[in-house]
Amino acid sequence: MSKIVSNQNDNHLLVKLPFILLAKIIKELDDNLDIICFSLVCKRWFDNRHSYLSFNCKDLMQLNRDCLNNERDFTLNSYRDIFHRSLDHKSNCTLVITSNNEIQQAKSFLLCYDYILTIENDIPESIINIYFTTWEIDANFIEKLSQSNVYCINLTQSQHCPIESEFNSIRFPSNIKEIHLFCPFKPNLLPPELEKLEIQTFSFSFDVSLLPRSLKSLKFVGSQVSIDLEALPPFLEDLSYSIPNTEEPETKRYPSSLKVLDVTVFQVKDFQYLTALHTLNLCVNDSASVDFQCGIPESVTHLTISSAYSITIRRENLPPNLKYLKLRDKVTFDQYTFSQLEQLETLDISGLLTDIGTNFQPLPSKIKKLCLPNYFFKMTNCKILPRSLEYLDVGGAYLSIKGAPKDSLKTLCIGQYTDISHSRIPKSVETIDFKERHLMMPPDMWPPSVKSILVTSKSEGNNHLKFLNIPKSITSITIRQTQGLGMKFLVRRLSDQSFLLLGINEFFLKATFLNTKNYENYFYGK
């Protein structure tokens, strides 16, 4: 009788309510490291972790299961089965469809996937994305596809489809809304309801009139391609392509429905008629385009301009409502190019290859994020930095930080040549990104407000991070590896001496508890 009462209590809503609430809180946390830390807040939450805890699997693949069972890399024994259970319930899985004799080749070629099957297999309900590495697709498989939850298709074949293949006569079903084609194809393959298409171009010209009229996004990647603008789908919102340098100046117009345009041009054109456009990425590839006299519509709020040849951007070339502006390569500007952009919040000139000299003068008062050029340059005058600045990346500047805003600055990215020895980091800074700079800040240089740091390591055995040298006020550390496994490690401080570490990439999942004495043995394999 007591056992029956116990079971009834377990199923009672009031008994389950705390765990239901905890589960809802967990779903609001994107970071798995934060989820683990949440469960460690009190003993009761930890003891009942199986009743509410689940992990975010958007960056986890079924391939990571082997890593979960590796007792050296994954030492969080109390959470291993919860990770497994979370993977079991993953609903956005990726499937590779290949032939029986190409399974091993597909495993080595494709990195991010959950399962590898052949067309004879059924499609699991959790699959939403499929990579095809075979032409052996028939009507039976298309029927399976139409009954599945798949909405995205990727074709990765490098060779032409055999003429006798049944693939030449098929059409993907209407539930497929997004297709990425990196092989030659026939337009009859595309469903009329398709919304997003990415094409690897293999010819100089492409007949866009054969594409589904339902398309909202169209991207050509690879070589330059000539297209008839007036034959584009009438409701297209996003277009990306590179215009051939031999093409005559356009007299035809883009669809007026365009909201995003990413185009490489050899002659800057007038875009004023695109009144719905809000994002424009413009790459200029001709020296004749040095006179940047194009009409960019006032509706554009996000603008990126790059050029292989020197061009000068002036105030009259820019729309007044810009919120985001990025200049790259050989783009230059005059002294007051930015000063009157009253809505500008982000200015990114980190990719400039030209000397900004003394032109970098008044900045808009509302700007929140500023990224300076990555190449070495000297800029000692910080009085130009607006008081509203929240994010500052000094790039390769030999720059003293003492002139930075004292109250608003929250994130500071320090360059290789940043002069911090004779400067004071503003007390408002909460996050410091050291990039590849050696972490050699004197103890008195760390403001008490700093809670998070980021460092970059070229390899596992060549990281200059020493946990012992980090102030106890630092609670969060991100370590990025650019070589070796190329992993990203997230570290949370649990106490003065202990840390929780989680690292993930396409191949590996690592998680463990560390202290200031044993972290090198685990992290660098010493």
C-alpha positions as CSV (number, residue, x, y, z in Angstrom):
1,M,0.0,0.0,0.0
2,S,2.8,2.4,0.9
3,K,4.4,1.7,-2.5
4,I,1.2,2.6,-4.3
5,V,0.9,5.9,-2.3
6,S,4.6,6.6,-3.1
7,N,4.0,6.1,-6.9
8,Q,0.9,8.4,-6.7
9,N,3.0,11.1,-5.0
10,D,5.6,10.8,-7.7
11,N,3.0,11.4,-10.4
12,H,1.3,14.3,-8.5
13,L,1.7,17.7,-10.2
14,L,2.5,19.5,-7.0
15,V,5.4,17.0,-6.4
16,K,6.7,17.5,-9.9
17,L,6.1,21.2,-10.0
18,P,9.6,22.2,-8.7
19,F,11.3,20.0,-11.3
20,I,9.0,21.4,-14.1
21,L,10.1,24.9,-13.1
22,L,13.7,23.9,-13.0
23,A,13.5,22.3,-16.4
24,K,12.0,25.5,-17.9
25,I,14.8,27.5,-16.4
26,I,17.4,25.0,-17.9
27,K,15.8,25.5,-21.4
28,E,16.6,29.2,-21.2
29,L,20.3,28.4,-20.7
30,D,22.2,28.0,-24.0
31,D,25.6,27.1,-22.5
32,N,26.0,23.6,-21.2
33,L,28.6,24.7,-18.8
34,D,26.1,27.1,-17.2
35,I,23.6,24.2,-17.0
36,I,26.1,22.1,-15.1
37,C,26.9,25.0,-12.8
38,F,23.2,25.6,-12.2
39,S,22.8,22.0,-11.0
40,L,25.6,22.5,-8.5
41,V,24.0,25.4,-6.7
42,C,22.7,23.2,-3.9
43,K,22.8,19.5,-2.9
44,R,19.1,18.9,-3.6
45,W,19.3,20.2,-7.1
46,F,22.3,18.0,-7.7
47,D,20.7,14.9,-6.1
48,N,17.6,15.3,-8.3
49,R,19.4,16.3,-11.5
50,H,17.9,13.4,-13.4
51,S,14.4,14.8,-12.8
52,Y,14.9,18.1,-14.6
53,L,18.3,18.4,-16.2
54,S,18.9,18.2,-20.0
55,F,21.7,19.6,-22.2
56,N,21.7,21.7,-25.3
57,C,22.7,19.5,-28.2
58,K,22.8,22.0,-31.0
59,D,26.6,21.7,-31.1
60,L,26.7,18.1,-30.2
61,M,26.7,15.3,-32.7
62,Q,25.8,11.6,-32.2
63,L,29.5,11.0,-33.0
64,N,30.3,12.6,-29.7
65,R,28.9,9.6,-27.9
66,D,32.3,7.8,-28.1
67,C,33.9,10.8,-26.3
68,L,31.3,10.6,-23.5
69,N,32.6,7.1,-22.8
70,N,36.2,8.2,-22.8
71,E,37.1,8.3,-19.1
72,R,40.2,10.5,-19.6
73,D,38.5,13.2,-21.7
74,F,35.1,13.1,-20.0
75,T,35.3,12.7,-16.2
76,L,31.9,14.1,-15.3
77,N,30.5,10.7,-14.4
78,S,27.4,12.2,-12.7
79,Y,26.4,13.8,-16.0
80,R,27.4,11.2,-18.6
81,D,24.0,9.5,-18.8
82,I,22.2,12.9,-18.9
83,F,24.3,13.8,-22.0
84,H,23.4,10.5,-23.6
85,R,19.7,11.0,-22.8
86,S,19.9,14.5,-24.3
87,L,21.4,13.2,-27.5
88,D,18.7,10.6,-27.7
89,H,16.1,13.4,-27.7
90,K,18.0,15.6,-30.2
91,S,15.5,16.8,-32.8
92,N,17.7,18.6,-35.3
93,C,20.0,15.8,-36.5
94,T,22.0,15.7,-39.8
95,L,22.0,12.6,-42.0
96,V,24.5,11.5,-44.7
97,I,23.1,9.4,-47.5
98,T,25.7,7.5,-49.3
99,S,26.2,4.2,-51.2
100,N,27.2,1.0,-49.5
101,N,30.7,1.1,-51.0
102,E,31.4,4.8,-50.0
103,I,30.5,4.8,-46.3
104,Q,34.1,5.0,-45.1
105,Q,34.9,7.7,-47.6
106,A,31.9,9.7,-46.5
107,K,33.0,9.5,-42.9
108,S,36.4,11.0,-43.7
109,F,35.0,13.6,-46.1
110,L,32.1,15.1,-44.0
111,L,32.7,16.4,-40.5
112,C,29.4,17.4,-38.9
113,Y,26.8,14.7,-39.0
114,D,24.8,12.5,-36.7
115,Y,24.2,9.4,-38.8
116,I,25.3,7.8,-42.1
117,L,22.8,5.6,-43.9
118,T,22.0,4.4,-47.4
119,I,18.8,5.0,-49.4
120,E,17.5,1.5,-48.4
121,N,17.1,2.8,-44.8
122,D,14.2,4.7,-43.3
123,I,14.8,8.4,-42.4
124,P,14.7,8.9,-38.6
125,E,12.2,11.4,-37.3
126,S,15.0,13.5,-35.8
127,I,16.5,14.3,-39.2
128,I,16.0,17.8,-40.6
129,N,19.2,18.1,-42.8
130,I,20.6,15.6,-45.3
131,Y,23.9,15.4,-47.2
132,F,23.9,13.3,-50.4
133,T,27.2,11.8,-51.6
134,T,25.6,9.5,-54.1
135,W,23.4,9.7,-57.2
136,E,21.6,6.5,-56.2
137,I,18.4,8.4,-55.3
138,D,15.1,6.8,-56.6
139,A,11.4,7.4,-56.4
140,N,11.1,5.1,-53.3
141,F,13.5,7.3,-51.4
142,I,11.8,10.5,-52.6
143,E,8.5,9.1,-51.1
144,K,10.3,8.5,-47.8
145,L,11.7,12.0,-47.9
146,S,8.2,13.5,-48.5
147,Q,7.0,11.8,-45.3
148,S,10.0,13.0,-43.2
149,N,10.8,16.1,-41.1
150,V,13.6,17.0,-43.5
151,Y,13.6,20.6,-44.8
152,C,17.2,21.0,-46.0
153,I,19.1,19.1,-48.7
154,N,22.9,19.3,-49.6
155,L,24.3,17.7,-52.8
156,T,28.1,17.4,-52.6
157,Q,28.9,15.3,-55.7
158,S,31.9,16.6,-57.7
159,Q,31.2,14.6,-60.9
160,H,28.3,14.9,-63.4
161,C,25.3,12.7,-62.8
162,P,25.2,9.6,-65.1
163,I,22.7,10.2,-67.9
164,E,21.0,6.8,-67.2
165,S,20.5,7.7,-63.5
166,E,17.0,7.9,-62.2
167,F,18.1,11.0,-60.3
168,N,17.8,13.0,-63.6
169,S,14.0,12.6,-63.5
170,I,13.2,13.1,-59.9
171,R,12.0,16.2,-58.0
172,F,12.5,16.8,-54.4
173,P,9.2,17.0,-52.4
174,S,7.4,20.2,-51.2
175,N,8.6,19.8,-47.6
176,I,12.2,20.7,-48.8
177,K,12.5,24.4,-48.4
178,E,16.3,24.8,-48.5
179,I,18.8,23.3,-51.0
180,H,22.6,23.6,-51.3
181,L,24.0,22.4,-54.6
182,F,27.7,21.9,-55.0
183,C,27.4,19.9,-58.2
184,P,25.9,20.2,-61.7
185,F,22.1,19.8,-61.6
186,K,19.0,20.0,-63.7
187,P,16.3,22.6,-62.6
188,N,13.6,19.9,-62.6
189,L,15.2,18.7,-59.3
190,L,13.9,21.8,-57.4
191,P,10.5,21.8,-55.8
192,P,8.3,24.7,-56.8
193,E,7.8,25.6,-53.1
194,L,11.6,26.1,-52.5
195,E,12.5,29.2,-50.5
196,K,16.3,29.1,-50.2
197,L,18.9,28.0,-52.8
198,E,22.7,28.1,-52.8
199,I,24.5,27.1,-56.0
200,Q,28.1,26.3,-56.7
201,T,28.5,27.8,-60.3
202,F,30.2,25.7,-62.9
203,S,29.5,27.9,-66.0
204,F,29.9,31.6,-66.9
205,S,26.1,32.1,-67.2
206,F,23.0,30.8,-65.5
207,D,19.4,30.8,-66.6
208,V,17.6,32.1,-63.4
209,S,14.2,31.9,-65.2
210,L,14.2,28.2,-64.6
211,L,14.3,28.6,-60.8
212,P,11.2,28.3,-58.6
213,R,9.3,31.5,-58.4
214,S,8.9,30.9,-54.6
215,L,12.5,31.6,-53.9
216,K,13.3,34.2,-51.2
217,S,17.1,33.6,-50.9
218,L,19.5,32.9,-53.8
219,K,23.3,32.6,-53.4
220,F,25.9,31.8,-56.1
221,V,29.2,30.8,-54.7
222,G,32.5,30.2,-56.5
223,S,33.1,31.8,-59.9
224,Q,31.6,34.8,-61.4
225,V,28.2,34.3,-63.1
226,S,26.1,36.3,-65.5
227,I,22.4,36.4,-64.8
228,D,19.3,38.2,-66.2
229,L,18.2,40.4,-63.3
230,E,14.7,40.8,-64.6
231,A,14.3,37.0,-64.8
232,L,14.9,36.5,-61.0
233,P,12.1,35.3,-58.8
234,P,9.8,38.2,-58.2
235,F,9.7,38.0,-54.4
236,L,13.4,37.4,-53.8
237,E,14.7,39.0,-50.6
238,D,18.3,37.8,-50.4
239,L,20.7,37.7,-53.3
240,S,24.5,37.0,-53.4
241,Y,26.6,36.7,-56.5
242,S,29.7,38.0,-58.4
243,I,29.3,39.9,-61.6
244,P,31.8,39.0,-64.5
245,N,34.3,41.7,-65.3
246,T,33.5,41.5,-69.0
247,E,29.8,42.2,-68.5
248,E,28.4,45.5,-69.8
249,P,26.9,48.0,-67.3
250,E,23.5,46.9,-66.2
251,T,20.4,48.6,-67.6
252,K,18.1,46.0,-66.0
253,R,17.1,46.2,-62.3
254,Y,17.1,43.9,-59.3
255,P,13.8,42.8,-57.9
256,S,12.4,45.6,-55.7
257,S,11.7,43.1,-53.0
258,L,15.4,42.6,-52.1
259,K,16.3,43.2,-48.5
260,V,19.8,41.7,-48.5
261,L,22.3,42.1,-51.4
262,D,25.8,40.7,-51.4
263,V,27.4,41.5,-54.7
264,T,30.9,41.7,-56.2
265,V,31.0,44.3,-59.0
266,F,33.5,45.7,-61.4
267,Q,31.5,48.9,-61.8
268,V,29.5,50.5,-59.0
269,K,25.9,50.9,-59.9
270,D,22.9,52.8,-58.6
271,F,20.9,51.0,-55.9
272,Q,18.6,53.9,-55.0
273,Y,15.5,52.2,-56.3
274,L,15.9,49.2,-53.8
275,T,13.8,50.9,-51.1
276,A,13.3,47.6,-49.1
277,L,17.1,47.0,-48.9
278,H,18.5,47.0,-45.3
279,T,21.8,45.1,-45.7
280,L,24.3,45.7,-48.5
281,N,27.7,43.9,-48.9
282,L,29.6,45.5,-51.7
283,C,32.9,44.3,-53.0
284,V,34.5,46.5,-55.7
285,N,37.0,44.8,-58.0
286,D,38.1,47.3,-60.6
287,S,40.4,50.4,-60.5
288,A,37.9,52.2,-62.6
289,S,35.5,52.2,-59.7
290,V,37.7,54.6,-57.7
291,D,34.9,57.3,-57.9
292,F,32.5,55.8,-55.5
293,Q,29.5,57.7,-56.7
294,C,26.7,55.2,-56.3
295,G,23.4,55.8,-54.8
296,I,22.8,53.6,-51.7
297,P,19.2,53.8,-50.6
298,E,18.4,55.4,-47.3
299,S,16.8,52.2,-46.1
300,V,20.2,50.5,-45.7
301,T,21.2,50.1,-42.0
302,H,24.0,47.5,-42.4
303,L,26.7,48.2,-45.0
304,T,30.0,46.4,-45.8
305,I,32.4,47.8,-48.4
306,S,35.6,46.1,-49.6
307,S,37.8,46.9,-52.5
308,A,40.9,45.4,-54.2
309,Y,41.7,48.9,-55.4
310,S,41.9,52.1,-53.6
311,I,38.6,53.9,-53.3
312,T,37.6,56.7,-51.0
313,I,34.3,56.8,-49.1
314,R,32.9,60.2,-48.2
315,R,30.0,61.2,-46.1
316,E,27.7,61.9,-49.1
317,N,28.2,58.2,-50.2
318,L,26.7,56.8,-47.0
319,P,23.0,56.5,-46.1
320,P,22.0,58.5,-43.0
321,N,20.4,55.7,-41.0
322,L,23.4,53.3,-40.9
323,K,23.7,51.3,-37.7
324,Y,26.5,49.0,-38.8
325,L,29.4,49.9,-41.1
326,K,32.3,47.7,-42.0
327,L,35.2,48.8,-44.3
328,R,37.8,46.3,-45.6
329,D,41.0,46.1,-47.7
330,K,41.9,49.2,-49.7
331,V,39.0,51.5,-48.7
332,T,39.9,54.9,-47.4
333,F,37.9,57.7,-45.9
334,D,38.2,61.4,-45.2
335,Q,38.2,63.2,-41.9
336,Y,34.5,63.6,-41.4
337,T,33.1,60.5,-43.1
338,F,31.6,59.1,-39.9
339,S,31.0,62.1,-37.8
340,Q,27.4,62.8,-38.9
341,L,26.2,59.2,-38.9
342,E,24.0,59.8,-35.8
343,Q,22.5,56.3,-35.8
344,L,25.8,54.4,-36.1
345,E,26.3,51.8,-33.4
346,T,29.0,49.5,-34.9
347,L,32.1,50.6,-36.9
348,D,34.4,47.8,-37.9
349,I,37.6,48.8,-39.8
350,S,39.6,45.8,-38.5
351,G,40.2,44.5,-42.1
352,L,41.6,47.8,-43.5
353,L,44.9,47.6,-45.3
354,T,45.3,51.4,-45.6
355,D,46.8,53.8,-43.1
356,I,44.0,55.7,-41.4
357,G,46.5,58.4,-40.4
358,T,44.9,61.5,-38.9
359,N,41.6,61.0,-40.7
360,F,40.2,59.0,-37.8
361,Q,38.7,62.0,-36.0
362,P,35.2,62.6,-34.6
363,L,33.0,59.5,-34.1
364,P,29.2,59.5,-33.7
365,S,28.1,59.9,-30.1
366,K,25.9,56.8,-30.1
367,I,28.5,54.3,-31.3
368,K,28.8,51.2,-29.0
369,K,31.2,48.9,-30.8
370,L,34.5,49.9,-32.5
371,C,37.0,47.6,-34.1
372,L,40.3,49.2,-35.2
373,P,42.7,47.9,-37.9
374,N,44.5,44.6,-37.2
375,Y,47.7,45.7,-38.8
376,F,50.3,47.7,-36.7
377,F,49.7,51.4,-36.5
378,K,50.2,54.1,-34.0
379,M,47.3,56.1,-32.6
380,T,48.0,57.8,-29.3
381,N,45.0,60.2,-29.3
382,C,42.1,58.4,-27.5
383,K,40.0,61.6,-27.0
384,I,38.1,60.7,-30.2
385,L,36.5,57.7,-28.5
386,P,32.9,58.4,-27.7
387,R,31.6,58.0,-24.1
388,S,28.9,55.6,-25.2
389,L,31.5,53.0,-26.3
390,E,30.8,49.5,-24.8
391,Y,33.1,47.3,-27.0
392,L,36.6,48.3,-28.1
393,D,39.0,46.1,-30.2
394,V,42.2,48.0,-30.5
395,G,43.5,45.7,-33.2
396,G,47.2,46.2,-34.0
397,A,47.3,49.7,-32.6
398,Y,50.2,50.8,-30.4
399,L,47.5,52.4,-28.2
400,S,47.3,53.5,-24.7
401,I,44.0,52.6,-23.1
402,K,44.0,55.4,-20.6
403,G,41.8,57.6,-22.8
404,A,39.0,55.0,-23.2
405,P,35.6,55.7,-21.8
406,K,35.6,55.2,-18.0
407,D,32.0,54.3,-17.4
408,S,30.5,52.6,-20.5
409,L,33.2,50.3,-21.7
410,K,32.3,46.6,-21.0
411,T,34.5,44.6,-23.4
412,L,38.1,45.3,-24.3
413,C,40.1,43.4,-26.9
414,I,43.9,43.9,-26.5
415,G,46.2,43.8,-29.4
416,Q,49.8,42.6,-29.6
417,Y,51.1,46.1,-29.4
418,T,48.6,47.5,-27.0
419,D,50.5,49.5,-24.3
420,I,49.0,48.3,-21.0
421,S,52.1,48.8,-18.9
422,H,51.6,52.5,-18.5
423,S,47.8,52.5,-18.8
424,R,44.9,51.9,-16.7
425,I,42.1,49.7,-17.9
426,P,38.7,51.4,-17.2
427,K,37.0,50.1,-14.1
428,S,33.8,49.4,-16.0
429,V,35.4,46.7,-18.1
430,E,33.9,43.2,-17.4
431,T,35.5,41.2,-20.3
432,I,39.0,41.2,-21.7
433,D,40.0,39.4,-24.9
434,F,43.8,38.9,-25.0
435,K,43.7,37.2,-28.4
436,E,47.2,35.7,-28.9
437,R,48.9,38.1,-26.6
438,H,50.7,36.6,-23.6
439,L,48.7,37.0,-20.4
440,M,51.3,39.0,-18.5
441,M,49.2,41.7,-16.7
442,P,50.6,42.8,-13.3
443,P,48.1,42.1,-10.5
444,D,47.4,45.8,-9.9
445,M,46.3,46.1,-13.6
446,W,43.3,43.9,-13.2
447,P,40.1,46.0,-12.4
448,P,37.8,44.2,-9.9
449,S,35.0,44.6,-12.4
450,V,36.6,42.0,-14.8
451,K,34.8,38.7,-14.6
452,S,35.6,37.1,-17.9
453,I,38.7,36.7,-20.1
454,L,39.3,35.2,-23.6
455,V,42.7,33.9,-24.8
456,T,43.8,32.3,-28.0
457,S,46.3,29.4,-28.3
458,K,48.0,28.2,-31.5
459,S,48.3,24.7,-30.2
460,E,47.5,22.6,-27.1
461,G,51.0,22.7,-25.8
462,N,51.7,26.3,-26.5
463,N,49.2,28.1,-24.4
464,H,50.4,30.9,-22.1
465,L,47.4,30.7,-19.7
466,K,48.4,30.0,-16.1
467,F,45.4,29.6,-13.8
468,L,47.6,30.5,-10.8
469,N,48.2,34.0,-12.3
470,I,44.5,34.8,-12.8
471,P,42.8,36.9,-10.1
472,K,40.1,35.1,-8.1
473,S,37.6,37.7,-9.3
474,I,37.7,36.0,-12.8
475,T,34.9,33.5,-13.0
476,S,34.7,32.7,-16.7
477,I,37.5,31.8,-19.1
478,T,37.3,31.0,-22.9
479,I,40.3,29.3,-24.5
480,R,40.4,29.2,-28.4
481,Q,42.8,26.9,-30.2
482,T,43.7,27.8,-33.7
483,Q,45.7,24.7,-34.4
484,G,45.8,21.0,-33.3
485,L,42.3,20.0,-32.4
486,G,41.0,23.5,-32.9
487,M,38.8,23.2,-29.9
488,K,37.0,25.9,-27.9
489,F,37.2,25.4,-24.1
490,L,34.9,27.1,-21.7
491,V,36.0,27.3,-18.1
492,R,34.0,28.3,-15.0
493,R,35.5,29.0,-11.6
494,L,33.8,26.9,-8.9
495,S,36.0,28.0,-6.0
496,D,39.4,29.7,-5.4
497,Q,41.2,26.5,-6.6
498,S,38.8,24.6,-8.7
499,F,37.3,25.0,-12.2
500,L,34.8,23.3,-14.4
501,L,36.0,22.8,-18.1
502,L,34.0,21.9,-21.2
503,G,35.5,21.7,-24.7
504,I,33.9,20.8,-28.0
505,N,34.4,20.6,-31.7
506,E,33.2,18.4,-34.6
507,F,35.2,15.4,-33.3
508,F,35.7,15.7,-29.6
509,L,33.8,16.5,-26.4
510,K,35.9,17.0,-23.3
511,A,34.6,17.8,-19.8
512,T,36.2,17.6,-16.4
513,F,36.8,19.3,-13.0
514,L,40.2,20.9,-12.6
515,N,42.3,22.6,-10.0
516,T,45.2,25.0,-10.2
517,K,47.6,22.1,-9.8
518,N,46.4,19.5,-12.2
519,Y,45.1,21.6,-15.2
520,E,48.3,21.3,-17.2
521,N,48.3,17.5,-17.0
522,Y,44.7,17.4,-18.4
523,F,44.6,20.4,-20.7
524,Y,48.0,20.0,-22.4
525,G,48.5,16.3,-21.9
526,K,51.7,16.8,-19.8
